[in-house]
Amino acid sequence: MHCKYIIEGYTEDGRKFRPSDWIDRIASLMASYGSSHRLVFSDLLHPELHDGQKCLIIDTELEIKDPTMFEYVMNFAKSNNLKISQVCDTMETKLGS
């Protein structure tokens, strides 16, 4: 089953997490510069709008391809008490690029 994690910019108790650019900062850890000389985010770790809010999306393939990065990001989210949900197979169509 193919799944993705959605990490929201809010803590479990509803407070907005700061700094506000944390999603871009973490996503840029796996980004590269494309031929257009623009930053291109990885399909495995990238920012995305979900339910109208910017979130960090982590493909579960990251755990296989780069377990250290996966652990780093998940530990960051858990240690900061960020809201984490998982979307799998049939629900995946709800994620818009």
N, CA, C and O atoms as a GROMACS GRO file, in nm:
protein
  388
    1MET      N    1   0.084  -0.119   0.000
    1MET     CA    2   0.000   0.000   0.000
    1MET      C    3   0.088   0.125   0.000
    1MET      O    4   0.180   0.137   0.081
    2HIS      N    5   0.061   0.215  -0.090
    2HIS     CA    6   0.139   0.338  -0.102
    2HIS      C    7   0.075   0.447  -0.018
    2HIS      O    8  -0.044   0.475  -0.031
    3CYS      N    9   0.155   0.509   0.068
    3CYS     CA   10   0.103   0.613   0.158
    3CYS      C   11   0.193   0.736   0.159
    3CYS      O   12   0.309   0.732   0.118
    4LYS      N   13   0.135   0.844   0.207
    4LYS     CA   14   0.207   0.969   0.229
    4LYS      C   15   0.170   1.022   0.367
    4LYS      O   16   0.058   1.000   0.415
    5TYR      N   17   0.264   1.091   0.428
    5TYR     CA   18   0.237   1.161   0.553
    5TYR      C   19   0.214   1.307   0.521
    5TYR      O   20   0.281   1.365   0.434
    6ILE      N   21   0.121   1.367   0.592
    6ILE     CA   22   0.093   1.510   0.580
    6ILE      C   23   0.126   1.572   0.715
    6ILE      O   24   0.066   1.536   0.816
    7ILE      N   25   0.221   1.663   0.716
    7ILE     CA   26   0.257   1.732   0.839
    7ILE      C   27   0.209   1.876   0.826
    7ILE      O   28   0.252   1.950   0.737
    8GLU      N   29   0.120   1.912   0.915
    8GLU     CA   30   0.060   2.045   0.911
    8GLU      C   31   0.146   2.147   0.986
    8GLU      O   32   0.232   2.110   1.065
    9GLY      N   33   0.121   2.274   0.960
    9GLY     CA   34   0.194   2.382   1.024
    9GLY      C   35   0.135   2.422   1.158
    9GLY      O   36   0.157   2.534   1.205
   10TYR      N   37   0.059   2.330   1.218
   10TYR     CA   38  -0.003   2.357   1.347
   10TYR      C   39   0.032   2.245   1.444
   10TYR      O   40   0.048   2.129   1.405
   11THR      N   41   0.042   2.281   1.571
   11THR     CA   42   0.068   2.180   1.673
   11THR      C   43  -0.063   2.109   1.708
   11THR      O   44  -0.171   2.153   1.671
   12GLU      N   45  -0.050   2.000   1.780
   12GLU     CA   46  -0.167   1.922   1.821
   12GLU      C   47  -0.267   2.007   1.902
   12GLU      O   48  -0.387   1.980   1.899
   13ASP      N   49  -0.217   2.108   1.974
   13ASP     CA   50  -0.307   2.193   2.052
   13ASP      C   51  -0.356   2.315   1.974
   13ASP      O   52  -0.417   2.405   2.032
   14GLY      N   53  -0.330   2.318   1.841
   14GLY     CA   54  -0.387   2.422   1.756
   14GLY      C   55  -0.306   2.548   1.736
   14GLY      O   56  -0.352   2.640   1.668
   15ARG      N   57  -0.186   2.555   1.793
   15ARG     CA   58  -0.102   2.674   1.775
   15ARG      C   59  -0.026   2.666   1.643
   15ARG      O   60   0.018   2.559   1.602
   16LYS      N   61  -0.012   2.781   1.575
   16LYS     CA   62   0.065   2.787   1.450
   16LYS      C   63   0.212   2.772   1.484
   16LYS      O   64   0.264   2.838   1.575
   17PHE      N   65   0.280   2.685   1.410
   17PHE     CA   66   0.422   2.661   1.435
   17PHE      C   67   0.506   2.768   1.366
   17PHE      O   68   0.480   2.804   1.252
   18ARG      N   69   0.606   2.818   1.436
   18ARG     CA   70   0.697   2.920   1.384
   18ARG      C   71   0.838   2.864   1.381
   18ARG      O   72   0.869   2.778   1.464
   19PRO      N   73   0.924   2.906   1.292
   19PRO     CA   74   0.903   3.011   1.194
   19PRO      C   75   0.810   2.965   1.082
   19PRO      O   76   0.799   2.845   1.056
   20SER      N   77   0.746   3.058   1.019
   20SER     CA   78   0.644   3.024   0.920
   20SER      C   79   0.700   2.957   0.795
   20SER      O   80   0.625   2.894   0.721
   21ASP      N   81   0.830   2.968   0.769
   21ASP     CA   82   0.888   2.907   0.650
   21ASP      C   83   0.952   2.770   0.677
   21ASP      O   84   1.030   2.721   0.595
   22TRP      N   85   0.920   2.708   0.790
   22TRP     CA   86   0.981   2.581   0.826
   22TRP      C   87   0.955   2.472   0.721
   22TRP      O   88   1.041   2.387   0.700
   23ILE      N   89   0.839   2.474   0.656
   23ILE     CA   90   0.806   2.372   0.557
   23ILE      C   91   0.904   2.381   0.438
   23ILE      O   92   0.957   2.280   0.394
   24ASP      N   93   0.926   2.502   0.389
   24ASP     CA   94   1.019   2.520   0.277
   24ASP      C   95   1.161   2.486   0.317
   24ASP      O   96   1.236   2.429   0.237
   25ARG      N   97   1.198   2.520   0.438
   25ARG     CA   98   1.334   2.490   0.485
   25ARG      C   99   1.359   2.340   0.487
   25ARG      O  100   1.462   2.293   0.439
   26ILE      N  101   1.265   2.265   0.540
   26ILE     CA  102   1.284   2.119   0.548
   26ILE      C  103   1.275   2.058   0.408
   26ILE      O  104   1.357   1.972   0.373
   27ALA      N  105   1.178   2.100   0.328
   27ALA     CA  106   1.165   2.045   0.193
   27ALA      C  107   1.289   2.073   0.110
   27ALA      O  108   1.325   1.993   0.023
   28SER      N  109   1.355   2.185   0.134
   28SER     CA  110   1.474   2.220   0.055
   28SER      C  111   1.593   2.130   0.086
   28SER      O  112   1.690   2.129   0.010
   29LEU      N  113   1.588   2.054   0.194
   29LEU     CA  114   1.697   1.962   0.226
   29LEU      C  115   1.715   1.856   0.119
   29LEU      O  116   1.825   1.805   0.100
   30MET      N  117   1.607   1.823   0.048
   30MET     CA  118   1.615   1.723  -0.058
   30MET      C  119   1.592   1.784  -0.197
   30MET      O  120   1.584   1.711  -0.296
   31ALA      N  121   1.581   1.915  -0.205
   31ALA     CA  122   1.557   1.982  -0.333
   31ALA      C  123   1.687   1.996  -0.411
   31ALA      O  124   1.797   1.985  -0.355
   32SER      N  125   1.673   2.020  -0.540
   32SER     CA  126   1.790   2.044  -0.624
   32SER      C  127   1.754   2.153  -0.725
   32SER      O  128   1.637   2.190  -0.740
   33TYR      N  129   1.855   2.203  -0.791
   33TYR     CA  130   1.829   2.304  -0.892
   33TYR      C  131   1.814   2.236  -1.028
   33TYR      O  132   1.902   2.161  -1.071
   34GLY      N  133   1.703   2.263  -1.093
   34GLY     CA  134   1.676   2.204  -1.224
   34GLY      C  135   1.746   2.278  -1.335
   34GLY      O  136   1.822   2.372  -1.310
   35SER      N  137   1.720   2.237  -1.458
   35SER     CA  138   1.784   2.298  -1.574
   35SER      C  139   1.743   2.444  -1.591
   35SER      O  140   1.815   2.522  -1.656
   36SER      N  141   1.630   2.482  -1.534
   36SER     CA  142   1.584   2.621  -1.542
   36SER      C  143   1.646   2.708  -1.432
   36SER      O  144   1.610   2.824  -1.416
   37HIS      N  145   1.738   2.648  -1.356
   37HIS     CA  146   1.805   2.718  -1.245
   37HIS      C  147   1.708   2.760  -1.136
   37HIS      O  148   1.729   2.859  -1.067
   38ARG      N  149   1.601   2.683  -1.122
   38ARG     CA  150   1.504   2.704  -1.016
   38ARG      C  151   1.506   2.584  -0.924
   38ARG      O  152   1.537   2.472  -0.965
   39LEU      N  153   1.471   2.608  -0.799
   39LEU     CA  154   1.467   2.501  -0.700
   39LEU      C  155   1.354   2.405  -0.734
   39LEU      O  156   1.240   2.446  -0.755
   40VAL      N  157   1.385   2.276  -0.739
   40VAL     CA  158   1.288   2.172  -0.768
   40VAL      C  159   1.281   2.080  -0.647
   40VAL      O  160   1.380   2.019  -0.609
   41PHE      N  161   1.162   2.071  -0.587
   41PHE     CA  162   1.145   1.986  -0.470
   41PHE      C  163   1.134   1.840  -0.509
   41PHE      O  164   1.087   1.807  -0.618
   42SER      N  165   1.178   1.754  -0.421
   42SER     CA  166   1.171   1.610  -0.442
   42SER      C  167   1.026   1.563  -0.433
   42SER      O  168   0.946   1.619  -0.358
   43ASP      N  169   0.993   1.461  -0.510
   43ASP     CA  170   0.860   1.400  -0.500
   43ASP      C  171   0.842   1.331  -0.365
   43ASP      O  172   0.729   1.306  -0.322
   44LEU      N  173   0.952   1.300  -0.299
   44LEU     CA  174   0.946   1.228  -0.172
   44LEU      C  175   0.928   1.320  -0.052
   44LEU      O  176   0.882   1.277   0.053
   45LEU      N  177   0.964   1.448  -0.068
   45LEU     CA  178   0.955   1.544   0.042
   45LEU      C  179   0.933   1.682  -0.018
   45LEU      O  180   1.025   1.740  -0.075
   46HIS      N  181   0.811   1.734  -0.006
   46HIS     CA  182   0.782   1.862  -0.071
   46HIS      C  183   0.666   1.935  -0.003
   46HIS      O  184   0.583   1.873   0.064
   47PRO      N  185   0.661   2.067  -0.020
   47PRO     CA  186   0.547   2.145   0.029
   47PRO      C  187   0.429   2.127  -0.066
   47PRO      O  188   0.447   2.105  -0.186
   48GLU      N  189   0.310   2.136  -0.011
   48GLU     CA  190   0.190   2.121  -0.093
   48GLU      C  191   0.071   2.180  -0.018
   48GLU      O  192   0.066   2.177   0.104
   49LEU      N  193  -0.024   2.233  -0.093
   49LEU     CA  194  -0.148   2.280  -0.031
   49LEU      C  195  -0.239   2.160  -0.007
   49LEU      O  196  -0.264   2.080  -0.097
   50HIS      N  197  -0.288   2.150   0.114
   50HIS     CA  198  -0.381   2.044   0.151
   50HIS      C  199  -0.492   2.108   0.234
   50HIS      O  200  -0.466   2.167   0.339
   51ASP      N  201  -0.614   2.094   0.187
   51ASP     CA  202  -0.729   2.159   0.252
   51ASP      C  203  -0.705   2.309   0.273
   51ASP      O  204  -0.742   2.366   0.375
   52GLY      N  205  -0.641   2.372   0.173
   52GLY     CA  206  -0.620   2.515   0.175
   52GLY      C  207  -0.504   2.562   0.260
   52GLY      O  208  -0.483   2.683   0.274
   53GLN      N  209  -0.427   2.469   0.318
   53GLN     CA  210  -0.315   2.509   0.403
   53GLN      C  211  -0.186   2.444   0.352
   53GLN      O  212  -0.186   2.331   0.305
   54LYS      N  213  -0.078   2.520   0.363
   54LYS     CA  214   0.052   2.467   0.322
   54LYS      C  215   0.096   2.361   0.422
   54LYS      O  216   0.097   2.384   0.543
   55CYS      N  217   0.133   2.244   0.370
   55CYS     CA  218   0.176   2.132   0.453
   55CYS      C  219   0.303   2.073   0.394
   55CYS      O  220   0.340   2.102   0.280
   56LEU      N  221   0.368   1.990   0.473
   56LEU     CA  222   0.484   1.916   0.425
   56LEU      C  223   0.438   1.775   0.394
   56LEU      O  224   0.379   1.709   0.479
   57ILE      N  225   0.464   1.728   0.273
   57ILE     CA  226   0.423   1.595   0.230
   57ILE      C  227   0.546   1.506   0.226
   57ILE      O  228   0.648   1.541   0.166
   58ILE      N  229   0.535   1.390   0.290
   58ILE     CA  230   0.644   1.293   0.291
   58ILE      C  231   0.591   1.163   0.232
   58ILE      O  232   0.500   1.102   0.287
   59ASP      N  233   0.648   1.121   0.122
   59ASP     CA  234   0.613   0.992   0.064
   59ASP      C  235   0.679   0.884   0.148
   59ASP      O  236   0.795   0.899   0.186
   60THR      N  237   0.608   0.776   0.178
   60THR     CA  238   0.665   0.670   0.260
   60THR      C  239   0.784   0.603   0.193
   60THR      O  240   0.862   0.535   0.260
   61GLU      N  241   0.801   0.621   0.062
   61GLU     CA  242   0.918   0.569  -0.008
   61GLU      C  243   1.047   0.631   0.047
   61GLU      O  244   1.154   0.572   0.035
   62LEU      N  245   1.036   0.750   0.107
   62LEU     CA  246   1.154   0.815   0.164
   62LEU      C  247   1.215   0.729   0.273
   62LEU      O  248   1.337   0.727   0.289
   63GLU      N  249   1.133   0.658   0.347
   63GLU     CA  250   1.184   0.572   0.454
   63GLU      C  251   1.274   0.462   0.398
   63GLU      O  252   1.368   0.418   0.465
   64ILE      N  253   1.246   0.418   0.277
   64ILE     CA  254   1.327   0.314   0.213
   64ILE      C  255   1.449   0.374   0.145
   64ILE      O  256   1.560   0.323   0.158
   65LYS      N  257   1.428   0.482   0.071
   65LYS     CA  258   1.535   0.541  -0.010
   65LYS      C  259   1.634   0.625   0.070
   65LYS      O  260   1.752   0.631   0.035
   66ASP      N  261   1.588   0.689   0.178
   66ASP     CA  262   1.675   0.771   0.261
   66ASP      C  263   1.624   0.766   0.406
   66ASP      O  264   1.564   0.862   0.454
   67PRO      N  265   1.648   0.653   0.475
   67PRO     CA  266   1.595   0.637   0.610
   67PRO      C  267   1.641   0.743   0.709
   67PRO      O  268   1.568   0.778   0.802
   68THR      N  269   1.760   0.795   0.690
   68THR     CA  270   1.811   0.900   0.780
   68THR      C  271   1.729   1.027   0.766
   68THR      O  272   1.693   1.089   0.866
   69MET      N  273   1.701   1.067   0.643
   69MET     CA  274   1.620   1.187   0.620
   69MET      C  275   1.479   1.166   0.672
   69MET      O  276   1.422   1.255   0.736
   70PHE      N  277   1.421   1.050   0.644
   70PHE     CA  278   1.286   1.019   0.693
   70PHE      C  279   1.280   1.032   0.845
   70PHE      O  280   1.190   1.096   0.899
   71GLU      N  281   1.376   0.971   0.912
   71GLU     CA  282   1.380   0.976   1.059
   71GLU      C  283   1.397   1.119   1.109
   71GLU      O  284   1.333   1.159   1.206
   72TYR      N  285   1.483   1.196   1.043
   72TYR     CA  286   1.504   1.335   1.082
   72TYR      C  287   1.374   1.416   1.075
   72TYR      O  288   1.338   1.486   1.170
   73VAL      N  289   1.304   1.405   0.963
   73VAL     CA  290   1.182   1.483   0.943
   73VAL      C  291   1.072   1.439   1.040
   73VAL      O  292   1.005   1.522   1.100
   74MET      N  293   1.055   1.308   1.056
   74MET     CA  294   0.951   1.259   1.147
   74MET      C  295   0.984   1.296   1.292
   74MET      O  296   0.894   1.332   1.368
   75ASN      N  297   1.111   1.288   1.331
   75ASN     CA  298   1.149   1.329   1.467
   75ASN      C  299   1.127   1.478   1.488
   75ASN      O  300   1.086   1.520   1.596
   76PHE      N  301   1.155   1.558   1.385
   76PHE     CA  302   1.130   1.702   1.393
   76PHE      C  303   0.982   1.727   1.419
   76PHE      O  304   0.946   1.805   1.508
   77ALA      N  305   0.897   1.663   1.342
   77ALA     CA  306   0.753   1.682   1.356
   77ALA      C  307   0.703   1.637   1.493
   77ALA      O  308   0.624   1.706   1.557
   78LYS      N  309   0.749   1.522   1.536
   78LYS     CA  310   0.704   1.469   1.666
   78LYS      C  311   0.756   1.552   1.782
   78LYS      O  312   0.682   1.579   1.877
   79SER      N  313   0.881   1.593   1.776
   79SER     CA  314   0.938   1.670   1.887
   79SER      C  315   0.876   1.809   1.898
   79SER      O  316   0.879   1.870   2.005
   80ASN      N  317   0.820   1.860   1.787
   80ASN     CA  318   0.752   1.989   1.790
   80ASN      C  319   0.601   1.976   1.799
   80ASN      O  320   0.528   2.074   1.787
   81ASN      N  321   0.556   1.853   1.821
   81ASN     CA  322   0.414   1.823   1.844
   81ASN      C  323   0.326   1.869   1.728
   81ASN      O  324   0.214   1.916   1.749
   82LEU      N  325   0.377   1.854   1.605
   82LEU     CA  326   0.302   1.895   1.486
   82LEU      C  327   0.198   1.790   1.450
   82LEU      O  328   0.217   1.671   1.477
   83LYS      N  329   0.089   1.833   1.390
   83LYS     CA  330  -0.016   1.742   1.347
   83LYS      C  331   0.034   1.660   1.229
   83LYS      O  332   0.082   1.715   1.129
   84ILE      N  333   0.024   1.528   1.241
   84ILE     CA  334   0.068   1.437   1.136
   84ILE      C  335  -0.049   1.345   1.103
   84ILE      O  336  -0.110   1.286   1.192
   85SER      N  337  -0.079   1.333   0.975
   85SER     CA  338  -0.180   1.237   0.932
   85SER      C  339  -0.123   1.157   0.815
   85SER      O  340  -0.025   1.198   0.753
   86GLN      N  341  -0.186   1.045   0.788
   86GLN     CA  342  -0.139   0.959   0.681
   86GLN      C  343  -0.251   0.940   0.580
   86GLN      O  344  -0.366   0.920   0.616
   87VAL      N  345  -0.215   0.948   0.452
   87VAL     CA  346  -0.310   0.928   0.343
   87VAL      C  347  -0.258   0.811   0.261
   87VAL      O  348  -0.141   0.810   0.222
   88CYS      N  349  -0.344   0.713   0.235
   88CYS     CA  350  -0.301   0.594   0.160
   88CYS      C  351  -0.389   0.573   0.037
   88CYS      O  352  -0.502   0.621   0.030
   89ASP      N  353  -0.334   0.500  -0.057
   89ASP     CA  354  -0.397   0.459  -0.184
   89ASP      C  355  -0.523   0.533  -0.226
   89ASP      O  356  -0.514   0.631  -0.300
   90THR      N  357  -0.639   0.491  -0.180
   90THR     CA  358  -0.765   0.544  -0.229
   90THR      C  359  -0.786   0.690  -0.194
   90THR      O  360  -0.851   0.763  -0.268
   91MET      N  361  -0.731   0.735  -0.081
   91MET     CA  362  -0.747   0.873  -0.039
   91MET      C  363  -0.646   0.965  -0.106
   91MET      O  364  -0.658   1.087  -0.097
   92GLU      N  365  -0.548   0.909  -0.173
   92GLU     CA  366  -0.440   0.987  -0.231
   92GLU      C  367  -0.488   1.091  -0.332
   92GLU      O  368  -0.421   1.193  -0.351
   93THR      N  369  -0.598   1.068  -0.395
   93THR     CA  370  -0.649   1.163  -0.494
   93THR      C  371  -0.688   1.297  -0.430
   93THR      O  372  -0.707   1.395  -0.501
   94LYS      N  373  -0.701   1.302  -0.298
   94LYS     CA  374  -0.734   1.427  -0.230
   94LYS      C  375  -0.616   1.523  -0.229
   94LYS      O  376  -0.635   1.643  -0.210
   95LEU      N  377  -0.496   1.472  -0.248
   95LEU     CA  378  -0.377   1.558  -0.248
   95LEU      C  379  -0.366   1.627  -0.382
   95LEU      O  380  -0.360   1.561  -0.486
   96GLY      N  381  -0.364   1.760  -0.381
   96GLY     CA  382  -0.349   1.836  -0.506
   96GLY      C  383  -0.213   1.896  -0.516
   96GLY      O  384  -0.160   1.946  -0.417
   97SER      N  385  -0.156   1.892  -0.632
   97SER     CA  386  -0.020   1.950  -0.648
   97SER      C  387  -0.026   2.098  -0.663
   97SER      O  388   0.078   2.163  -0.678
   0.00000   0.00000   0.00000
